[in-house]
């Protein structure tokens, strides 16, 4: 057996992250690791990659005891980790990030020609015009940065590849290229531990599975012998009948947000739609199509080069008014809330408490004469944490201490506490486990049923089809006219994403 993990335990103070995890990995095998956020998957990956030391248990590689002293030591043993939360140096180039610690040199001097060639060789697996060796990583979109993270792991020529949510930011074309690469690596005898919450993708590449729950391995076996419903039941400890909640379907109400001929150069060339009270409008599209830039322009984060954005937020406004300035306070006053696709850089103030993050855009709800009532702030934050199932000890702990899924719930709780009439959600379930997805879908559906207007940008088509009333597709900066979701198919969405004029 290439890798054997037996009884691994890890504590962080009173928190038990791993409580006796056991599984094995054969050479030429893809082992699927599944579990909710907080189940211990990322902690286990960090133990295997040398970033954390286990408190108990043993790890063996080729039958030999393995206890890495550092990530560098793990790399020397042939282990590479692709992080879910990007661990890149944003001020450095793509080539510098990919080849960090493995720079080609002659007589101790960096060989830039060889570095460029090696970087291009690795990037050839994921061809994109933005992905050039000289580009600064911090200037790239999240999906492109994810590709850089993958290529950095591949540069190590490892024997054991640990993949923690590698497709969470990738478009379907990149996912297919990644899967083709995984098949080649498997054929070459590599062992791959693969974490993902996209069950429909796993059956394309995985051989065996292990389910983690509350830090323990609770089920394992051949992937072909288990149904998706069984995997989910093992993961959450109960059956999950429907991932998407039933919607109260009714005629949508008044137009709350109106976007006419919006331009936000260079990414957005033309976008028009009306968002009505009580509906969920989905926006699909490929990476770089302009989806995120459109939402950011609507919220005032990016400049608008042309067109008009107007809002009527119910009781906050008796008629439509045009939003002209980029002052975010104007958007907040109009009842608009925005959830960024990048929760670490834009979605949360990571060093601040959960209570501060949740109440950040509506301090007035827990303040008197400009002074925050800390007890009331704690109570309000705690209510939202319970409502969204945020796993945390207290509302006073920093947001940075939570897992990615729980951080996303906190970011969404802020919008709900803000009492928005319009919710602009950019990739609301990116990197979220299935149980948490179901909770967030319920929150979105309930918000729409209560009369809020919801815009959802997503790369995950089942999410758009299962949740949205209408759907539009962004392609090369142009948005198709929204149509009822029932009039779309996955194939027509993809066709529109490639050639918007075909359905415009």
N, C-alpha and C positions, 0 to 999 in steps of 0.2 A: 504494500500500500504506500502510495506516495506521501500522503499526509494523514495522520491520525490524531484526533483531539479527544482527550478522555478526561471528563470530570472537571472542566475548567471553571474556576470561580473567580469573581472579581467584585470587590466592594468599593464604594466611594462614601466613606463615613458610614451613615446608617442605611444608605441606599445599596441594595443588592442588585448589581447590574447583570452578573452571570452567576448561576447557581447550579453548576454541574452540567455543562454542555458537553455532549459527546457526538462526534460524527467522523466519517472517514472520506477520503478523496483518493480515487485511483488516477493513475496517469491516463491521459486521453479521455477524461470524464468532465462533464459540466454538472456541478452539484448546486442545486437551487436551494438557497437559504431564505425562508419566508417567516415573517412575524410582524406584529404591529410595531409602531413606534414605541420605543422604550422596552422592547422585548429583549434587547441585548445584541442585536446583529452588528451594529457599527462598533460596539465595544469589543466584540469578538474579533472583528476585522483588525482593529487597532492592536489587539493582543498578538494576533498572528503576524502583523506587520512590524512588530517591535516598538510601537509607540506607547504601549502599556504593558506592565508586567502582571501576570496572573497571581492571585493569592494562593491558589491551589490547583491541582490537576497537572496533567502532562501533555506535551505535544511532541510528536515524533515525525521526522521526515526520513523516508526510506529506512524506517526502523530505528533511526538514531535519535537520541534525545535532542530536542530543539528548544532552546530558551534564549531568544535574542536579547542582546543588551541595548539595542537601538535600531531604528529603521535602517541605518546603514548596514548593521549586522544582518538584519533580515534580508536585505538586498543581496548581500554576499551569499546567503543561503538559497537564493533564487526565488524570492518572494517579492511581488510588486502589488501595490494597492492603488486602485482607482477610487478616489474619494467621491462620495456623494456631494458633500459640501466642498466646493472647489478650494484647493490649497495652492493656488498659483501666486506668483509675484506679479502684481498688475503693472508695475512700472518697468518690467523687463520685456524683451521681445518673445515672440513665439519660439524661436530657436533656442534662446537662452533658457526658457522654462522647460522645454522638452529635453534638452541635453544637460540640464543641471547635474553636475557631479559625474557626467560621462562625456565631457567635451573632448572631441578629437584633437590631438596635439602632435606636433613634431618637435622633438628635443625639448619638451616642456613648454612649448609655445603654442597657443591656440591656432588651429588650422581653420580659418573661416570658410574656405572653400569646401572642405570636408564636412564642416558643421552644417553648411547650407544644403549640401547634397543629402546628408543623413536626415535632416529635418524634412526636406521635400519627399524623401522616400517614405517616411512615416505618414506624412500628410496625404500622400497619394491614396491612402485607404479611404479618405473622406474629402474628396475634392470640393473646395469652396473658393470663390474668388477672394474672400476676406482673409482666408488662412494662408498668409505668406510668412516666410521665416522672419522677415524684418518688422512685422507689425507689432505694435505694443499691445500686450494682452489686455490691459485695462480698457482699451478702446473697442474691444470686440464684444458682440452680443453674448449673452449667457450660453446659448447653444454652441457657439464657436469655441468659447472657453472650455466647455465640456469636452470637445474634441481634442483640445490641447492637453487636457488632463489625461485622456485615454492614451494619446500618443506618447506622453511622458512615461507612462507605465510600460508601454511596448518597447521603449528605447532601452529598457534594462535587460532584455533578452532573458526573461525569467523562466522558471519551470512551473511555478505556481502563481496564478494570476487571480487576485481578489478584486471583484467588481461590485462596488456598492452603488446601486442605482445608476448605472452608466448611461441609461437611455432617458433619464428623467427630463432632460432638456433637448433631446434630439428629435428632429423630424423623422417621418417614416422612412424616407430615403436613406438617411444616415443610420437608422436602426437596422435596415436591411444590409447595409454595408458592414456594420459592426457584427451582425450575426454571421455573415459570410466569413469575416475575419476570425470569429470565434471557432467556426467549423474548421478553418485551416489550422488554427492553433491546436485544436483538439486532435486533428489528424496527425499533427507533429508530436503528440504525446504530452502536451501541456495539461495540467490539471487546473480547472477553473472553478472558483467558488463565486456564485452569481446571486446577488441580492436584487430583487425587483418586486414591484407591486402590480405589474402588468401581467396578469395570469395568461392572457391570450398570447402573449409573446413567448412566455417561458416554454410552452410546448413545442416551439420551433427549435429549441437548442438544448434544453435540459435533459439529463439522463436520470438523475435521482434527486430527492429532496429531503430536507430536514426542516421541521417547523419549530420555531422558538416561541415560547410564551412565558412571560415573567422571568426571563433569564434561564429557562430550562429548555432542553430539547424534548418535545412531547410527542413527536411522530416523525417517521422517516420511511423511505421506501422508493420504489421505482415510480417515476413521474407518470408513466403510462398506466399505472394501476390505480390511480387516484383521480377522482373527479374534482373540479374546481370548488364545488360546494363543500366537499370534505376538507379541502385545504383551508378554506375560509373558516369552517367550523373549528378545526384544530387551532387556527391562529387566534381567533377571538374568544374561544371557549364556549361558543354557542352557535346555533345555526343562523345564517343570514339569508333570509328568503329573497330579498330584492335589494340590490345595491342602490338603485335610484328610487326615491320615494314617490308615491302616487301624488299627482298634482291635481289641485282643484281647477279643472279647465273651465275657463269662462272667457267671455269677450274682454280683451284688454281695455283698460280705461283711457283716460286722456293722455295726450302726448306730454311727457315730462321733460324729455331731453330731445332737442332737434339739432341735427348736424347737417349743414348744407354745403356741398362743394368744398369740403375742408381740404386745405393743402398745408403740409408741414414739411417743407423741402429738407433733404432730397428724398426722404423715405415715403412720404404720403403725397400722392399726386391728385387724388380725388376720392372723397368719401362722403356719402350722404345716407342718412337713416333717421328714422323717428323711433324713439324708445318710449314705450307706453307703460303706464302704471299697471302693475300686476303681471308683467311678462318677463321672461328670461330670453334675451337675445344673444345668440352665440356668434362668435367671430372665429372662423377657421382661416388657415393659411400656412404657407411654408415659412421657414426661418428666413428673415430678411425681407418679408413681404410688406412690412410696414404696420403690422397689427399693433405692436407695443407702442410704436411712435404715434399712432393715431390716438390711442387712449391717453398717452402722456400729454399730447397737445390739447385734448379735450379738458384735461384736468389742470392745464396751465403750466406743466413742467417743461414743455418744449414750445418754442415760438410757433405761432400760426402765420403762415405766409399768405393765406387767402381763405375765403369762405366764412361761415358763420356758425357759432355755437350758441344756442339759446336754451333757457331752462325755465320751467315752471314747477316749483317744488311745493305744490299743495298749499298748505296753510302759510308757508313762508313767502308766497308770492301769488298775487291774484291774477297775474298775466305773465306771458312769456317775456323774458328780458334777455338781451344779448350779453354774453360774457366777453368783454373786450380786453381786460387787463390780464396779466399773468400772476396777479396777486392770489396766492392760494387761499387767503382769508375769504376772498370773494366766493370761491368755490365751496368752501366749508359753510359759509353763511347761506348759500343757495341750496344746501342739503346734498352736496355731492361728496361721495367718499371713494377713495382709490386704494386698491390693494396691488402693490408692486409684485412683479414676477421675481424680484430679487429681494427676499426678505432680510438678508443680512446687511446689504448696503443701503436699502431704502425703506424696507418694510417695518423695521424695528430700531429702537435705540437700545442696543444690546446690553450696555452697561447699566441701564436704568432698570428699575423694578418692574415686575409684571403689572402692578397697579398703575404706575406712571405710564406705561405703554398703552394700557387699555383706555385710560382716561385722557390721554394726551391731547386729543382734538376736541374734547368737551369737558374741560376742567370746571366749567361753570356748574355742571351738574352736581359737583361735590365741593363747592366753594361758597363762602360767604364774604362779601365785600373784598373780593380779591384774595382771600386766604383759604387755602385748601383745608377742608376738614378731613384729616387723615383717617379717622375711623370710618367716615362715610365713604371715602375713596376706597378703602380696603373692602368694605361691604359690597360696593357696586362692582368692583373688579372680581371679587370672589363669586358673585352671582353669575357673571358672564363666564368665568372659568368653569363653573359647574355645568352651565348650560352647554358649553362646547366640549366638555370632557377634557379640559387641560390637566395634564398630570404634572403637578408641582406640589411642593410642601406648603408653600405660602405665597400670597400675592406680593410679598416683600422681596422675594429672591430675584436676582438679575435675570433678564431674558436670555442672556448668553448661556445660562446653566441648563436650559431645556433642550430637548431633542428638536430636530428640524420640524417634525410634524406638529409638536406642541407649540413651537414658535409661530407656525403658520396659523394655528387656531387663535393665538393671542393677537396676531395682526388682524384677523377677521373680527375678533371681539371688539377691537378698537372702532371699527366701522359701525358695528351694531350699537355700541355705547354712544357713538356720535349721533345716532338716530338719523341716519341718512335717508333721503327719499330716493336717491340714485346711487347704485353700487356699481363701480367700475372694477371688475375683478380680472386681473391678468394672471393666468395660470394659477387659479386658486388652490389646486390640489397637486402641484408639482412636488414630487418627492414625498408624497403622503401615503401611508399604508391604507389598506382597504377598509379597515374599520373606521379610521379617521375620515376617509373619503366619504363613506356613508353618512357620517355625522355632518360633514360640511355640506353635502348635497341636501340633507334635511333642512339645514339652516337656510340655504339659498332658496329652496322651494317654499319654506315657511315665510321668508321675507317677501317673495313674490305674491304669495297668497294673502299676505297682509297689506298688499297694495304698493309695495316698493317696486321700482323699476331696476332690473338687473341686467348688466352687460357682462358676458363671460367670454374672455379670450382664452382659447385652449388649443393645444396641439394634440389632444387626446380625443379622437372622434367619438368613441363610445360615450364619453362624458357629454359632448355636445348633443348627440342624438338622444341620450337618455334624460337630459335635463332641460333642454331649450324648447321654447315655443316656436321661435323663428331662427333662421340661420342665414348668415351672409359670409362670403369668402373674400379674403384679401389676396390680391395677386399683383406684384410689381407696383405696389403703391396705390392700386385702385380697388375699391370695394364694390362687390356685386350688390344688386338690390336684395334686401332681405326677403326670404320666402319662408312659408311654413316648413318646419323640419320634415314633415311627412312628404314634402315634394323633393327632398334630397335623398341621395344614396351616398355611401362612402366613395363610390366610383365617380359620381358627378361632382362631389366636393373636391376630390383630387384633380379632376379635369379642370374645374374652375380655378383651382390654386395654381395650376400650370399655365392656363390660358383664360384669363378673366373675360376676354371678349367673346368667348364661346357661349357664355350664359348671361352676359351683361344685358 
